[in-house]
Amino acid sequence: MKKITLLIAATTLLWSCSNKDEMKLQEIITQTEQAVHPLMNESNLASWNGTITGDSKEFDKYASANMKITQIYSNREVFAKLKSIKERGKIKDSLLNRQLTVLYNQFLGNQTDTALLNSIIKKTAALEQKYAAFRANYNGKEISDNDVENILKSSNNSKELEKVWMAHKEIGNVVAADVIDLIKLRNIVAKSLGFDNYHTMSLQLSGQDPEQISALFDELDSLTKGSFAQLKNEMDSSFAKRYNVKKDELMPWHYQDRFFQEAPQLYPVDLDKYYKGKSLEDLTKNFYSSIGLDISGILANSDLYEKPLKNQHAYCIDINGEKDVRVLCNIKDNEKWMGTMLHEFGHGVYALGHDSETNPYFLRNSAHTFTTEAVAMIFGRLSRNPEWMKLNAGISEEEKTKIAEDCYKSLRLQQLVFSRWTQVVYRFEKAMYENPDQDLNKLWWDMVEKYQMLKRPANRNSPDWASKIHLALYPCYYHNYQLGELFASQMHYYIVNNVTKSGDLKFDSYTGNKEVGRWMNEKVFSTGMRYEWNDMIEKATGEKLTAKYFAKQFVD
């Protein structure tokens, strides 16, 4: 009897300690949410207003709000309580335990000198404004990124192509010193918290093992380099004729893109003509509606066309975690922007789908940043899908049949070109944070030559790497685009075999099948961050993340 009494007492004490920790944790969560939520709203709104207007006051508001958020997350007393709760391991409630992980990592990343963190925020905001305001100076006239892209795609004059490509790269000279300064400051933060560098810290705090990610990129390199080399040889033969130069005279500006991250027009199908004169807004809205996803609210709040001083890129933002989702674009009636619209509104439907009634505030986000990229990508691919163009853009069955094979080849080319580009960005960024004092200009072109097989311009020693905005403003993020492509292929394989049941890996476009939207809402969107990303993927598709479905689509 005495043993039983002692066991009951011990069990009661254990439950009491667990319950006490859960109550204490819930109190921290509530207090942190009350402090952070309105500031996040303020930060997101200021960022939105700043990027659509270029107004420096909005960027100042953005920086100010982020500094206040940083102050909250840098609170050492609160972090010590979270650390103690985490180390005791008494939290039994799964939602509380998941919030503990998310909050702990958020606080851990800010347990350093607040003045240093504020300096990083201010410098980041100032850099964002520089990127937003920059326009390439071409023939004495300031031109937009869209203008640069149009010249690179349409001109056959090598000197003209070189001139506009060089003009765009001038942004590197404007921002490079500031970017390196930021990299070193970020590394100081990481080392003060016990990490090798900021790249390692960023991956680990987002739930990724750096060695696993590098191994995955090694695997992708092995899977794609042979097929890419064959395609690159095809490109070189085609472009040598187009530009009337020898193959070994082809330079980066001959590949129809500022970074060679987009597939050039290698195949005879002109995808742009199918979108000429079309309302990309209507096409996007009608498609998502056909699969049971309503984007009318997002469209109403979005800013989709070019304006002076407006950010020239594209992004989706969730202002408040409560359905105020917006998209920034600079659309033209071409295939690239059709794909971008489908992509960005993919982010949008994911954000709308986070169930605010069942997901606590700190879990009201995608399972991982690359899972929202995957959703954006699975839809963004459709702009090159002939079945999608027939059902949505109104091309005929005859035209669909005529262009089908070239459309698939075009998509395959895009995937392989982008895969090789992500190799460059991931490996360069990793090496840059490991040693920001090395010759980064040389490192960049070493990577470009190895993975993209492009020839570096003779005697060039400029910070061309800094012309890629992600390296400055969205650090240690780009590899997630490639992980997103892997998950997109895994979702696509599951959908065509288990939801639409077409079995058509090449051309299924999901159009008109509301079960696709229902499956995504239920299995991917609504769960938010309740599960670790690989657990969510396994629950949704039956397997953890794998590269084999990407290979089935684009390599095999």
N, C-alpha and C positions, 0 to 999 in steps of 0.2 A: 504493500500500500504506500509506503514511504517513497519507493522508486517511482510509482505512478504519479504521486503528488509532485515530486521533483520534476518529472517529465512535463507535466501539465504546466507547472510554474515556468519552466524553461521555454516551452512553446509559447506561452502567453507573453513572456518577456521578449522573445524573438519577434512575435507579431507586433508587440507594442513598439519595439525599436523600428521595425519596418514601417509601421503606420506613422510613427513620429517623423521618420525621414521623408516619407511621401508627403506628409502635411507640410514639412519645412520646404521641400522642393516645390510643391504647388504654390506656396507663398512667394518663393523667389520667381517662379515663372510668371505669376500674375503681376507682381510688381515690375518686373522687367518689361513685360508686354505693355503695361500702362505707360511706361516711360518711352519705350522704343517705337511703338506703333505710330503715334502722331508724328514723330520725327522722321520715320521712314516715309510716311505720306508726304511730308514737306520736302524731303530730299528728292523723292521720285518726281514730284510735280515740278520742282525747280529744274531738275535735270531735263525733263520733258520741255518745259518752256524755254530753257536755254538752248537746247539743240534744235528747236524749230525756229528760233529767232536770232540766235547768236548774241543775245543780250548778256553782257558781262555781269549785270546785277543778279540775273538768275543763277549764273555759275557761282557767284558769291554766296547766294542763299543755299545752293546745293552743298558747297563746301562747309558752310556754317552748320547746317543740319547734320552732316556727316561727322563733324568734329564733336557735336553733342552726343551722337550715337556712340562714337568711339569712347567718349568719357564714361558712358554707362558701362560699356563692355570692358573697360579697363579697370573697373572697380575691384581692387584686390581682395577686399573683405568678402564680397559676394562670390568671387572665384574660389576663395578658400573654402567656403561653405559647399559649393558645388563639388569641388575636388574631394572633400571629406565624404560627402554623400556618395559620390561615385566609387571611392575606394572601399567604403563599407559594403557596397553591393547588396543593399537590402531592398531596393526598389523592385517590387514584383509586378506592378501595373505596366503593361507593355507600352502604352501611350506615354506614360510618365517617363519610363526608361528611355524611350526614343527622344523625347524632348530634352532629357538630361544630356544625352550624347550630343545633340545639336547645339544646345546652349553651352555646354562645357567647351566644345571646340571653338565656338564663337568667342567666348571669354578668353580662352587660351591664346588665341591669335592676337589678342590686344593687351596681354600682360607685359607691357613694356612701357618705355617712357612716353607719356601722353604728348609731350611737346614734339617728339619725333613723329608720332602718328599724325598729329595735326599738320606737321610740315609736309608729310606725304600727301595728305588730303588736299592741301592748298596747291602743291605742285601738280598733282593730278588734274585738278580743276583747271589750272592755268594751261596745262598741256592740251586738255580737251578743247579749250577755246582756240588754241593755235591750229589744231587739226581741222576744227569746224570752219575756221575762217580762211584757210589756205585755198588758193586757186592757182593752178599751173599757169605760168606766163608763156604763152605761145604766140610767136610773131607779134609781140607787143600788146597782146590782148589776154586778159584773164579768162580762162575757160574752166568749166566744171569737170569733175571726174567722168560724168556721162559723155561730155564732149571728147575727152581723151580716149575713152573706150571706143567711141564711134570712129575716130580717126584711125586708131589701131586696127579696127576691124575692116574698114572700108578702103583705106589707101593702099596703093601698090607701089608707092614711092618710098624707097628705103631711107632716103635722107629725111623725108617728112616724118616717117615713123620714128626714126632715131631722135629727131628733134622734140617730138611731143612726148616720147617716153622719158627723155632726159628732163624735160620741163616738169613732168609729174614727180620725178625723183628728187627734185629740189626741196621738197618738204623734209626730206631726211636731214639736210644741212640745217634747216630751221629748228628742228626739235632734238637732234641726236644727243647733244650735251645734256639737255634736260632729262632725256630718257635714261641715260647712263647714271645720272645723279639719282634718279628715282630707284633704279635697280640696286644701287649701293645702299640706299636708305632702307629698302625692303629687306635686303640681306642682313643689315644690322638688326632689324626687328627679329628676323628668323633666328639668328645666332644667339640673340639674348634669350630666346625661348628654348634653346637647346637643339635647334635643327641645323643641318649643314648649310643650308641656304634657303632662300625664299621659295624656290621652285619645289624643293623637297617638302617644305612646310605646307605649301598650298595643296599639293596632292594628298598628303597624309590627313590634313584637317578636313578635306572633302571626302574622305573615306576611300582613297585610292592608294595602293601600294606602288611606289615609284618603280620598283624593280619589275613588277608585273606589267605596268604600262610600257616600259622599255622593251620587255620581252614581246609584248603584243606588237609593238611597232617593228621589231626585228622580224617577227613572223609575217607581218604585212609586207615588209620589204621583200622577203623571200617569195611571197605569193605573187606579187605584182610586178617585180622588176623585169621579168622575161616578157610578159605580155606588153608592158609599157614600152620596152625597147623596140619591139616590133611595130607598135603604133607610132612611136617617135620616128622610126625610119620612114613610115608612110607619110607622116607629116612633113618630114624634111624633103622628101621627093616632091610632094605637092607644092610646098612653099618655095623650093628652089625654082620651079617653073613659074610660079605666080610672080615672084619678085625678080626673076631673071638674074639669079645669082647662083654660085656653086653651093652645094650642101654645106661645105665647111665654112662658108661665109655667112650663114644664117646666124642672126643675133637675137637676143631676148625680145627686141621690139618687133620681130617678125611673127610672133606667135599669138597676136590678136588679143592680148590681155596684158594689163600692167604687171602682173605677177606670174602669168602662166598658171593660174589656179583654176581658170575656166577652160573648157574644151574649145579649141578653135573650130571653125567651120570646115571640117575635113571632108564631110560627105555631102553629096549634091543637094540634099534636102535643105531648103531655106525655111527654118522654123519660124523666123520672125514674121514672114508674110501671113501666117495663120492668125496672128494677133494684131496685125495692122488694122487700125480703125476700130478695134474692139474695146469695150469698156472692161478693163481688167478688174475693176471693182465688182461689176455685175457677175463676171465669170467666177470670181472668187466666192462671192456671196452665194450664188446659185449652186455651185458645187458643194460647198459645206452644208448648205441646207438639204441637198439631196441625200447626204449620208447622216442626217439627223443632228447636225451641229449648227446652231444659230450664231452668226457673227455680226448681225445687224447692229448690236450695241457697240461692238468694237469699231466697226466702220464709222459710226456716228462720232466717235471720239478721236479718230485718227487724223493724221496729216500726211497726205500721200503724194504731193506734187512739189516740184522744185520751187525754192524761194531764195532770194539773196541771204547769205550768211547762215542759212539752214545747214545742219549736218547733212553731208552728201551720201551717207550710208543708209542702212536700214536696220531697224530693230523693233522689238516688241517690249512693252513695259507694263507690268502690273502695278498700278499706282498704290493701291491700298489693301490688296488681298481680299477685297470684297466686291469683285466684279468690275471695277474700273480698269479695264485693259485697253491699251492703245498701241497703234502701230505707226511708226515713222517710215516712209518710203519716199523715193523720188522717181515715180514711175514714168516709163515711156511704153508705148504700145509695141513691145517686142517680147521675145521668148524669155530673155534673162529676167525681165521685171515680172513677167507672169509667174515664173518659178519663184521669184523672191516674194511675191504676194502670197502664193500658196504656202511658202515656207514660214513667213512671219505670222500669218494667221493660224498656222499650225501651232506656233508658240501660244498664240492667243487662245485657241480652244482648250489647250492644255491648262492654261492659267484659269480660264473660266470654270474648268471642271474640278478644280480643287474644292472639295466639299467643305464650305465654311461652317456648316452646322455640325459636322462630325470631326473635322480636323482642327485641332487647337492652332492658334495663330502661328506658332513656331514650326508647325508641320504643314503649313498651308503653302507648299511649294512643290516643285517637281522632286521625284525621288533622288535625282542627281541632275546637275546641270546638263549632262550629256543626254539624259532621257528626254528632256524637252527638245534638245537639238534633234533627236531621233524622230520625234513626232513631226517637227518642222520639215525634216528631210524626206520622210516617207511621202509627204504631200508635195514638197517642192519638186520632187522627181517627175511629177505627173505632167508638167508643162512640155515634156518631150515624149509623152506617151500618146501614140496615134489613136488608141481607143478613147482616151480621155478627150483628145481634140475633137473626135467625131461626136461624142456625146455632149460636150460642153461648148466647144468653139464652132461646131457646125460644119466640119469638113465632111465630104461625102464618103461613102463606103469605098468607092473606087479609089479616091485619093488616099484614104487610110491604108488600103492594101498596097498601093504604090509606094508609099513612104515608110511602111512599117519596119522593114529591115534596117533602113538607114537611121530611123529614129532610135531603134534599139542600139545600133552601133554608136550613135551619137551619145546616148546615155552611158553606155559602157565606157566610151572615151572620156566622158566627163568624170566618171567615178575613178578611173585609173589616173587621169591627170590630177584630180584633186587629192587622191591618195598619196601621190608622189610629192605634191606641194606640202601636205601636212607633215610628211617626213622631214622636210626642210625646216618648217617652223618649229616643230616639236624639238628636234635635235639641236637646232640653233639656240632656242630659248633655254633649254636645259644647260647647254654649255655656257651660255652667256651669264646665267646666274652662278654657275660654278666658278667662273673667272671673268668678271666684267672688264678687267684691265687688259685682256688679250686683244689682238688685232681683230676686232669684230667685223670690219669691212671685208677682210680676207676670209674669215670664217664663214661669213654669209655666202660668198661666191663659191667657196669650197663645197658647201652643202648643196647649193643650186646645181653645180656641175655634176656632183655625184648622184643626186636623187632625181633631179629634173632633166639632167643631161643637156643643159643649156650652156652655151659658150659665154664666158665672162667678157665684157668689153675690154679692149686692150688698154693697159695703163690706167684703169679706173680704180680710184681709191676714195670712194664716197660712201657715206652711211646709208646705202640703199635699203638695208634692213629696217631702218627707222621710218621708211615710207609706209610700212605696214602698221596700221593704227593699233592692232591688237597687242603687239609687243609692248606698247607704251601704256595703253589705257585698260586693257583686259588681260593682265598677266596670267600666265600659266593656265590658260583656258583653251587654247586652240586645239590641243589634242582631243578635246571632248567632241569636236566636230567629227573627227574620224570614228571615235567610239560611237557617236550618234549614227553614223552611216552603217556600222555593224549592227546596231540594234534595229535600225530601220529595215534592214534586210531580214533580220530575224522576225520582226513583226510582220513584214510582207509575206514571208513564207508561211507563217502561222495563219494569217488572214485568208490567203488564197486556198489553203488546204482545210481550214476549219470554220471560217466565217462565210465568205462568199462561195467557197467550195468549188471554185473554177479550176483550180490546179494550174492556172496560167501565170507562171512566174514572170513572163516577159511583159504582158500587156494588160493584166487585170487593173482597172482604174478605180474600182470601188463605187463608181458613180451610181447613184440611185439606190444603194443598199444601206438602209438605215441601221442594219445590224452592225455595220462597221463602226459607226459612231457610238452605238450602244456598247459594243465590246471595249472600245477605247475608253469611254467614260467610266465604265465599271472596273476594268482591269488595270488601267494606266493612270487616268486623270484623277479620279476621285480619291484614290488612296493617298495622294500627296506624298509626304515624306514619312508616312507611318512605318514603312519598311526600308531596310537597307536596299540600295539600288539593285543589287544582284538577286536579292530575295523577291523584290517586286517583279523583276524580269522573269524569274522562274515561275512565280505564281501566274503570270500573264501568258507565257508561251510554253511552259513545261520544261524549260531548260535555262540554265544560267547563260550569261552572255558568251557568245562564241563567234569566231570569224568565219565559220564554215558556210554560213548562208550568204555572206557577202561574196565569198569565192564562188558559190553555186550560181549567183546572179551575174557576176562580172569577170570572173577569172577562168572558171572551168570551161 
